[in-house]
Every structure is written in C-alpha cells, then in structure tokens.
Amino acid sequence: EKGLVQVDGANFSISKEGFINPTFTFSQDNTELATATKETMLSHGFVVDVDGKRFYLKKKSFFSRVMLFSNDLGSIGTIKRRSLFKRGALVELPEDVDLPVRIFVIWLVLLMWKRDSDNAASSGSG
C-alpha cells in the first residue's frame, strides 16, 4: 500500500502512515502534494487534501462500483469500472486538478477495489 508513480518523467511517491486509520501521502522530492485519510474507520472513502482544498472520494452507494470525487459544492468527477467482468476503468476527473493528483486519486480507487476484491475472496473461502 505504497508505491512510486512516474508522470511525464517526474517521480512521485505514495507512502502510508498508521494502521487503523491510515493516512496516505503523495509527494515529489520530499514535498507533500496531497494526503488522503479515511473519513471513518469503516467508511469506503477518503478525504483528500490538496493545497488547502478538501475533496471527498467515496462510493456512490454501498453496492455501487461508481466512485464519486466531490468537493463541498458536490460531485465533480467519477471513476467507475468498465464492466463487471473486465479490467479497466472510466475516469472523469476535473482538469483543474493537477494530473499527478488525479493519478493519486485513481490509485486510491484501485486500492479500494483491490481491498474489496481481497475481502470478497477471503470471505468466500471459509
């Protein structure tokens, strides 16, 4: 649950601090660009802070595969799985959010989908 992302030749790192309510930090050259913290321990979403601006990333509904990206005024983007049986995603995020930060948001969604998949596999193997 950490990584390195390269965008247009620039390297960005993602790190995780904490276990129960972790914070993910997206940085470049030791400069923090964004953080993401779970809204609550049981939530399926994150509060994303970028340059003093607060965004929210969460499922449209409990069973939905659509992730909403919003600010205090409402939804400003979505990320959804292409289909139930195929890999891939359809991403609609605002261009006024820097590309590296949009990639961080996509990474967070992929992380949530992986956790959901891992949980489903472990609960089905009992």
Helices and strands as residue ranges (DSSP letters): E 3-7, E 10-17, E 23-28, E 31-38, E 45-50, E 53-59, E 66-71, E 74-81, E 89-92, H 99-124
